[in-house]
């Protein structure tokens, strides 16, 4: 009887690991994607606001 309890407890631990993994990783993935989008938007706005300081201009001068 004690072996059966032990097996049931071990099986429960493995099943709960999958649930905990999902609960932890899904919000982390959402936060990562949201932060990545905000940073890309901030960089784009910064490039649009700062006039005349572009890496593209420097690359064109080097090619000539």
N, C-alpha and C positions, 0 to 999 in steps of 0.2 A: 504494500500500500504506500509505503514511503517513497519507493522508486517512482510510482505513478505521479505522486505530487511533484517530485523533483523534475520529471520529464515535462509535466504540464507547465511548471514555472519557467523552465528553460525555453519551451516553445513560445510562451507568452512574451518573454523578453525579446525574442527574435521578431515576433510580429509587431511589437510596440516600437522597435528600433526603426522600422520602415515608416511608421506614422510620425515619429519624432523627426526623422530625417526630412520628410516632406514639410512639416510645420516650420522647420528652421530654414530650409533652403529656398522655399518659394518666396517669402518676404525679402530675403537677401537678394535674390535675382531681380525682383521688382525694384528694389531700392537702387541696385547697380544700374539697371537700364534707365531709370528716371534721372539719376545723377549724371550719367553719360550724356543724355539728351540735353540737360541743362547746361553742362559744360560746353558742349558743341554750340549751343545757341549763344552762350556768352562770348565765345571766341569769335563767332560770326559777327555779332554786334560790335565787338571791339575792333575787328578789322574794318568794318564799315564806317566806324566813327573816326578812326585815326587816318587822316588823309596823307597820301604821298609816301607812306612807309610800307612798301610792299616788297616781298621777296621775289615776286614775278619780274619786277623791273630790274632787279639785280641780275637775275638769270639771263634776261634778254641782252644786257650790256656785256656779260661774259661771253656770249655766243658770237658777238660781232667781231 
